[in-house]
Structure formats: C-alpha cells, structure tokens
Amino acid sequence: MLPRVFWYYYQLSKSQWLKPPELRMLQNKRLRAILKHAHENVRICHEKFDSVGVKPDDIRTVEDLSKLPFITKEEVWSGIPDRSIAKGYEKRAIRTTTSGTTGGPMPIYQDKKVRDYSHASKFRMDRAVGISPWDKTFRIRFMGPPEKPEAKQSRWKTLAKHWKRRGIDYYLWDRWFEKEDHITYGADKIVPDIIRYQPKLLFSNPSCLRLVAEAIADMEIRSLHPKALRSGGEVLDEATRKFLESSFGCDVYNGYGSNESGGAIAWECKRKEGLHINADLLILEVVRNGDPVGPGERGEIVITGLLNYAMPLIRYRIRDVGVLSDEQCSCGRGLPLLKSVEGREVDCFTLPNGRTVPPKVIMTAIQGTPGVSRYQAVQESRNKVAIELMKHKNDPDVSISDLKARCHKILGDDVEIEVFLGTRENLRAKFRPVISKLRVSEEPRWIKPRG
C-alpha cells in the first residue's frame, strides 16, 4: 500500500544518517529476529543451523554470522516450496523470479512488507541523486527473443496480477510516474516513446543505455534532457560512464541489486565515492575461501536479508565479486560503502599462473580503448582470449595494437590475444561481454550475442 511505502521511505530517509554504531545496533536487532524466525519456520535454515551445532541465541551480532555456513542458489531452488519457504507463507507470499542471468530464473517469494520496503528504498536511492518520487522515470529492460509465442493475458488479469503484488494505489502511482519498455536488439523503436514521455530519470543496464544513446545520436535528437541516469544489472566501467554522461548531458549513477535481496543492495549518491550499502535492510559480507576479507580486497559477495520473512536468505552466495571500502562518504550518510562491484564470479578469467582477473578489470581495459563500443571477450583457454568488436557505423577505427597492449598489461604477455571484427546484425541488446569457456558449462545463459 502506498501510505505504508511512504512511511517506510520516511524511516529509511532517517536511518541512512545514523552513525555506524547505531546502524550496527539496528542490524543486530533485525538479524536476531529473522534468525529466530528462520530457525523455527524454514526447514533449510533449521538444517543449516543443525549442521554446525548452532542455535539462534548463539548469534547475537553481525560478527557472529560467520558461525553459520553459506547457502547457495542451487540449495534454495531445490528446496522450493517445502524447505525454503517459511511455514504459513506459501499462499500469501508474493512470487517473483531472479533475472536468470546467473543460472536461470529462480522463483523468489517475498512478503508484502519487504516489497514495500523495496519501493521505499528506490525512493531513497533516487532522492540521493536529486530525483523526487514524483519525477517521471523511464525504465528500459532487456527482453530476449521468445522461444515460442506466448498467450496474451486479458487486460483485467494483468491488472489483477499487478494489484496483488503492489496494491491498487501504488500500481496507479507507478502508472503515472514510471513508464517501462523493453528492447531485444536495437533501441530505435523505443526512442520516440522516451522523447514523448520526457523522463527525469532513465534507468537501465549500461548496454541498453548505450544503445539508446547511439540511437538518439543517429536520429540527431536534441530534445531529451534527463536529470540523471541510473545504471544497474551489469558492470559499469568508467569509459562507458563517460560516454553516457557525454551523450545525455547528465550524471550517471551506478547501482547494484538483485531480486533475491528484494531490490537494491547498494547505490551511488551525488558524491560517487562508492556505493552506499542498504545496511538497514541487509548484511553484506565479502569473503574469500570462506573467510572475510578486509577493505580494499577482492572477494565473493554474500548477503543476508533482514526483512524477508517469507523466504529468508541467510549468508546467501550471490556469486558476484566485490570490494568493500573502510571509508565514509563525504555526504555524511552512515551507510557503509561498497567500493566496487567487479562482475560475476563465473565470468572471471583464470590465467596460466593461476591468478584470477574479474570482468570489470577486463572490461575497463577493452572499453577504455578509443573506438570500442560493443564487444565480447571470450577466454578460449588459459593461454588464449578472443575479442570480437561489434562496430557501430559512427565509431572511429580501433587500434588493434593498442587494444592488445592494454589486454596484455592485465592478462600477461603469455596469453595470446586474438581480435576480429564482427557486425551488429541480430546483435542482442544484452549479452555477457566477458565469458570464460573454462567455466561456461556452469552458466550457459546470455552467452551468445546474436539470435
């Protein structure tokens, strides 16, 4: 319900300014409550506690969480519904799914409270970059080509589904102040809708935002003036950020989230000194080989949701790579900072010497080469990487020697770099720009750039 969303927005607007010790007290209180609930009502969580001989009362603080084992997507998914959903929530929880980019779309069950907090968190995130709840937002999503024709739902069935998930009042609010469209290949078809709508905020992944920027330039459109762009769903490298800011004439703010967490996990404010972690809604750990790593060190991101009582996720391995910061943002918010999101763990390159290079490092080297727009880098073996460049008609020529030199600098001289030119024919709006065939069997989705 919309009044409840605005009440939670008010709460979150205040809690973001709490001092770190006060935030930690709030986290500890919410952690103890959800652990007790999960132990009593969720079989898979009860089993995790029992596997290490731990009771809920043994975990009083965030630091105590390390006593519990991790839980994986595969474990949660295989346990739906009997073992992963809390007793009494099977019929009244709201069902959604993950995006499917990693491992396929897993069902997620959320109670209405966490959904309302998710909307409130979006308001807080937008307000931090100067966007008010009543500023119009245009959200662009990628939609893959359908494998088979889908039966169309009646308008009333569609409305009923949205009303159940959001409530009538929030649904109508969303209809007035947020518009959504999908792209599969290019952005030409949706640009006229964006121009007519004149949004203050454009929100999508970097790939789709780049396509919109290219389409607007091709059409010589000068009548779109958003206040800000919000990027999420993919790694945002600095070369892409600069390109988008130059194209749209406004700041681009990075965000990081997942449907498992209920939405946003971390986001940039106007200062762009890191991503503020929603520490009043979840706990974020960065670990390597099961142990916490210090600030500035790269590791695997693990999350614990503090509000979703329908399907609690305790120490959930989200399979992304990130780096924590020990600094506080100069904006004054007490929320801790995530220094960087480096990409999916499965997309890391493993080099001949055993060293692992995350996607963001590879993307920064390739995208930072003048003339590069869209591309896909594929690790064929530990000793070979093939890079396909998908040139836009207005792109300048790329210096192949410069590109190879940048890649050798991060991958080493003993890795062969092959570069070839492809086309944009049937090129999907979204695909994985960095993949490793050493691990591709684990994650087959979103690999092929065409189709």
C-alpha positions in Angstrom: 0.0 0.0 0.0 1.3 3.4 -0.9 0.9 5.1 2.5 3.0 2.3 4.0 5.6 2.7 1.3 5.9 6.4 2.2 6.1 5.6 5.9 9.0 3.2 5.2 10.6 5.8 2.9 10.4 8.3 5.9 12.1 5.7 8.1 14.8 4.9 5.6 15.4 8.6 5.0 16.3 8.9 8.7 18.2 5.7 9.2 20.6 6.5 6.3 22.1 9.3 8.5 22.6 7.1 11.6 26.2 6.7 12.8 27.9 3.4 12.1 27.5 2.1 15.7 23.8 3.0 15.6 23.3 1.2 12.2 25.1 -1.9 13.6 22.7 -1.9 16.6 19.7 -1.8 14.1 21.3 -4.6 12.1 21.9 -6.8 15.1 18.3 -6.4 16.3 16.8 -7.3 13.0 19.3 -10.1 12.5 18.4 -11.8 15.8 14.7 -11.6 14.9 15.0 -13.1 11.4 17.4 -15.8 12.5 14.9 -16.9 15.2 12.1 -17.0 12.7 14.2 -18.8 10.1 15.3 -21.5 12.5 11.7 -22.1 13.7 9.9 -21.9 10.4 12.2 -22.6 7.4 13.4 -26.2 7.1 16.5 -25.5 5.1 17.7 -22.8 7.6 17.0 -25.2 10.5 19.2 -27.8 8.8 22.0 -25.3 8.3 21.9 -24.4 12.0 22.0 -28.0 12.9 24.8 -28.9 10.6 27.2 -26.8 12.7 25.5 -27.2 16.0 24.5 -23.6 16.3 21.3 -22.2 17.9 19.8 -18.7 17.1 20.8 -17.5 20.6 24.4 -18.2 19.7 24.3 -15.4 17.1 23.9 -12.0 18.7 25.8 -9.7 16.3 26.8 -9.4 12.7 30.2 -10.7 13.6 28.7 -14.0 14.9 27.2 -14.7 11.4 30.4 -16.5 10.5 29.4 -19.4 12.7 26.8 -20.3 10.1 27.5 -22.0 6.8 26.8 -20.4 3.4 23.7 -21.2 1.4 23.7 -21.4 -2.4 21.1 -20.7 -5.1 21.0 -24.3 -6.0 20.2 -25.3 -2.4 17.4 -22.7 -2.1 15.9 -23.5 -5.5 15.8 -27.3 -4.9 14.1 -26.6 -1.6 11.2 -24.6 -3.0 8.5 -24.8 -1.7 8.7 -27.2 1.2 12.1 -26.5 2.6 12.9 -22.9 1.5 9.6 -21.1 2.2 8.5 -20.3 5.7 5.5 -22.0 7.2 2.3 -20.2 6.6 3.7 -18.1 3.8 3.2 -20.5 0.9 -0.1 -18.9 -0.3 0.3 -15.3 0.9 3.8 -14.6 -0.3 4.4 -12.6 -3.5 6.1 -14.6 -6.1 8.8 -13.1 -8.4 11.9 -14.5 -10.1 15.6 -13.7 -10.4 16.6 -12.2 -13.8 18.1 -15.6 -14.8 21.4 -14.1 -15.9 23.2 -16.4 -13.5 22.0 -20.0 -13.5 18.5 -19.4 -14.8 15.4 -17.6 -13.3 14.8 -18.9 -9.7 11.5 -18.3 -8.0 11.7 -15.8 -5.2 8.9 -15.5 -2.5 8.6 -12.2 -0.6 6.2 -10.9 2.0 4.4 -7.6 1.4 6.5 -5.8 3.9 9.7 -6.4 2.1 8.1 -5.4 -1.2 7.0 -2.1 0.3 10.5 -1.5 1.8 11.9 -2.3 -1.7 9.8 0.5 -3.2 10.7 2.9 -0.3 14.4 2.0 -0.9 14.1 3.0 -4.5 12.6 6.4 -3.5 15.6 6.9 -1.1 18.1 5.9 -3.7 16.6 8.3 -6.3 16.3 11.1 -3.8 20.0 10.9 -3.1 20.7 11.9 -6.7 18.1 14.7 -6.9 15.2 12.7 -8.2 11.9 13.0 -6.3 9.2 10.3 -6.1 7.0 12.3 -8.5 9.7 12.8 -11.1 9.0 10.7 -14.1 11.2 7.6 -14.6 11.6 5.6 -17.8 12.9 2.1 -17.2 14.3 0.0 -20.0 14.5 -3.7 -19.7 16.0 -6.3 -22.0 13.6 -9.0 -23.3 15.1 -12.0 -25.0 13.6 -13.2 -28.3 10.7 -15.5 -27.4 11.3 -19.2 -27.9 7.6 -19.7 -28.6 4.6 -17.4 -29.0 3.1 -16.5 -25.6 -0.6 -16.4 -25.0 -1.7 -12.9 -24.2 -3.4 -12.3 -20.9 -6.5 -10.2 -20.7 -6.1 -6.6 -19.5 -8.1 -7.4 -16.3 -5.9 -10.4 -15.5 -2.8 -8.3 -16.0 -4.2 -5.6 -13.7 -5.2 -8.1 -11.1 -1.7 -9.5 -11.0 -0.1 -6.1 -10.5 -2.7 -5.1 -7.9 -1.9 -8.2 -5.9 1.8 -7.5 -6.0 1.8 -3.8 -5.4 -1.7 -2.7 -4.2 -4.0 -0.6 -6.3 -2.8 2.8 -5.1 0.9 2.0 -5.7 0.1 0.5 -9.1 -1.7 3.7 -10.1 1.2 5.8 -8.8 3.6 3.7 -10.8 1.5 4.1 -13.9 1.6 7.9 -13.5 5.2 8.4 -12.7 7.0 5.4 -14.2 7.0 4.0 -17.7 8.7 0.8 -18.8 9.6 -0.6 -22.2 11.6 -3.5 -23.5 14.3 -3.9 -26.2 15.6 -7.1 -27.7 18.0 -5.8 -30.4 18.2 -2.1 -31.1 16.7 1.0 -29.3 15.3 2.7 -32.4 11.7 1.7 -31.7 11.6 2.9 -28.1 13.3 6.3 -28.6 10.1 8.0 -29.7 8.4 6.8 -26.6 11.2 8.1 -24.4 11.1 11.5 -26.2 7.3 11.8 -25.7 7.5 10.8 -22.1 10.4 13.2 -21.2 11.6 11.4 -18.1 13.7 13.0 -15.5 15.4 9.6 -14.8 16.5 6.9 -17.3 17.1 3.6 -15.7 18.6 0.5 -17.4 21.8 -1.6 -17.7 24.8 0.0 -19.4 24.3 -2.0 -22.6 20.8 -0.7 -23.2 21.6 2.8 -22.2 24.5 2.8 -24.8 22.1 1.6 -27.5 19.6 4.5 -26.6 22.5 7.0 -26.7 23.6 5.7 -30.2 20.0 5.8 -31.5 19.5 9.3 -30.3 22.7 10.4 -31.9 21.8 8.7 -35.2 18.4 10.4 -35.2 20.0 13.8 -34.3 17.6 14.3 -31.4 18.3 17.2 -29.1 15.1 17.4 -27.1 15.9 14.8 -24.3 17.2 16.3 -21.1 17.0 13.9 -18.1 18.3 14.9 -14.7 20.2 11.7 -14.2 20.8 8.2 -15.5 20.7 5.2 -13.1 22.7 2.1 -14.2 22.3 -1.4 -12.9 22.2 -5.0 -13.8 25.7 -5.1 -15.4 29.1 -3.8 -14.5 29.6 -0.1 -15.2 33.1 0.7 -16.3 34.3 4.3 -16.3 34.7 4.6 -20.1 31.0 3.7 -20.5 30.0 6.1 -17.8 31.9 9.0 -19.5 30.3 8.1 -22.9 26.8 8.1 -21.4 27.3 11.3 -19.5 28.6 13.0 -22.7 25.7 11.6 -24.7 22.9 12.6 -22.3 24.4 15.7 -20.7 23.8 14.5 -17.1 25.4 12.3 -14.4 25.3 8.5 -14.5 24.9 6.8 -11.1 25.8 3.2 -10.5 23.6 0.8 -8.6 23.8 -2.8 -7.5 20.9 -5.1 -6.7 19.3 -8.5 -7.0 15.8 -9.8 -6.8 17.0 -12.2 -4.1 17.8 -9.3 -1.9 14.4 -7.6 -2.6 15.9 -5.0 -4.9 18.7 -2.5 -4.4 21.7 -3.7 -2.4 24.0 -0.6 -2.9 23.9 2.7 -4.8 25.8 5.8 -5.5 24.8 9.2 -4.2 25.8 12.5 -5.9 29.4 12.3 -4.5 30.1 9.0 -6.3 32.7 7.9 -3.6 31.4 4.4 -3.6 28.1 2.5 -3.4 26.1 3.0 -0.2 25.1 -0.4 1.1 21.5 -0.7 2.3 22.8 -1.8 5.7 19.4 -1.1 7.4 17.8 -3.8 5.1 20.6 -6.4 4.7 24.0 -7.5 5.7 26.7 -7.7 3.0 29.9 -9.7 3.5 32.9 -10.1 1.2 34.7 -13.4 1.6 37.4 -15.4 0.0 37.8 -19.2 0.6 35.0 -18.8 3.2 36.8 -16.2 5.3 36.1 -12.5 5.4 38.5 -10.2 3.5 39.5 -6.7 4.6 38.5 -3.4 2.9 40.2 -3.0 -0.5 40.5 -6.7 -1.0 38.5 -8.5 -3.7 36.2 -11.4 -2.8 32.8 -13.0 -3.2 29.7 -11.1 -2.1 27.5 -12.8 0.4 24.2 -11.3 1.6 21.8 -11.8 4.5 18.3 -10.2 4.1 16.9 -8.8 7.3 13.2 -8.3 6.3 12.0 -11.1 4.1 10.3 -13.5 6.4 8.6 -15.4 3.6 11.9 -16.8 2.3 14.8 -15.8 4.5 18.2 -16.0 2.8 21.0 -16.3 5.4 24.6 -15.9 4.2 23.4 -16.4 0.6 26.2 -16.7 -2.0 25.1 -14.3 -4.7 28.1 -15.3 -6.9 29.3 -11.7 -7.6 32.7 -10.3 -6.9 33.1 -7.0 -5.0 35.4 -4.9 -2.9 34.5 -3.2 0.4 35.6 0.2 1.5 36.5 1.3 5.0 35.9 5.0 4.2 32.8 7.1 4.9 31.2 9.1 2.1 31.7 12.8 2.4 27.9 13.2 2.0 27.6 12.3 5.7 25.5 9.2 5.4 26.4 6.5 7.9 25.7 3.6 5.4 28.9 1.7 4.7 30.4 1.8 1.2 31.0 -0.9 -1.4 34.0 0.3 -3.3 33.4 -1.7 -6.4 31.3 -4.4 -8.0 33.6 -6.4 -10.2 31.2 -8.7 -12.0 30.1 -12.4 -11.8 32.5 -14.9 -10.2 31.8 -17.3 -13.1 33.0 -14.8 -15.7 36.5 -14.3 -14.2 39.5 -15.3 -16.3 41.9 -17.7 -14.8 45.4 -17.1 -16.1 48.3 -19.6 -16.6 49.8 -18.7 -13.3 46.5 -19.3 -11.5 45.8 -15.7 -10.9 42.1 -14.7 -11.4 41.1 -11.5 -13.2 37.5 -10.2 -12.7 35.3 -9.0 -15.5 35.5 -5.3 -14.6 39.3 -5.2 -15.0 39.0 -6.8 -18.4 36.1 -4.5 -19.4 38.0 -1.4 -18.3 40.9 -2.3 -20.5 38.8 -3.1 -23.6 36.2 -0.4 -23.2 38.9 2.2 -22.5 40.5 1.6 -25.9 39.4 4.5 -28.2 36.8 3.5 -30.8 35.5 0.4 -28.9 31.7 0.4 -28.4 30.3 -3.1 -28.1 32.4 -6.3 -27.9 32.6 -9.8 -26.4 35.8 -11.2 -24.9 35.9 -15.0 -24.7 38.6 -16.9 -22.8 39.2 -19.9 -25.1 41.8 -21.4 -22.7 44.2 -20.2 -20.1 46.5 -19.1 -22.8 44.1 -17.5 -25.3 41.5 -14.8 -25.4 39.4 -13.9 -28.5 37.8 -10.5 -28.7 35.0 -9.7 -31.2 34.4 -6.0 -31.8 30.9 -5.0 -32.9 31.4 -1.7 -34.5 28.7 1.0 -34.7 28.6 2.9 -38.0 29.8 6.1 -36.5 32.6 4.5 -34.4 36.2 5.5 -35.2 38.6 2.8 -36.1 40.1 0.9 -33.2 43.9 0.5 -32.9 44.3 -3.3 -32.6 47.8 -2.9 -31.4 46.7 -0.5 -28.6 43.8 -2.9 -27.6 46.2 -5.9 -27.4 48.7 -3.9 -25.4 46.0 -2.9 -22.9 44.9 -6.5 -22.6 48.5 -7.9 -22.2 49.0 -5.4 -19.4 46.4 -7.1 -17.3 46.5 -10.7 -18.6 50.2 -11.0 -19.2 52.4 -11.5 -22.3 52.0 -15.3 -22.2 48.3 -15.0 -23.1 47.5 -14.8 -26.9 45.1 -12.1 -27.8 43.1 -12.5 -31.0 41.0 -9.6 -32.2 38.4 -9.8 -35.0 35.7 -7.5 -36.4 32.0 -8.6 -36.3 28.8 -7.0 -37.2 25.8 -5.8 -35.3 23.4 -7.9 -37.3 20.9 -9.7 -35.0 23.0 -8.5 -32.0 21.1 -8.7 -28.8 20.7 -5.7 -26.6 22.1 -7.7 -23.7 24.7 -10.4 -23.6 27.7 -11.2 -21.5 30.7 -9.1 -22.7 33.2 -11.2 -20.8 32.9 -15.0 -20.6 35.3 -17.8 -19.9 34.9 -21.2 -21.6 36.7 -22.7 -18.7 33.5 -22.1 -16.7 30.9 -21.6 -19.4 29.3 -25.1 -18.8 28.3 -23.8 -15.3 26.5 -20.8 -16.7 25.2 -21.2 -20.2 22.7 -18.3 -20.3 23.3 -15.0 -22.1 26.5 -16.2 -23.8 25.6 -15.9 -27.5 25.5 -12.3 -28.5 23.2 -13.0 -31.5 20.0 -14.8 -32.0 
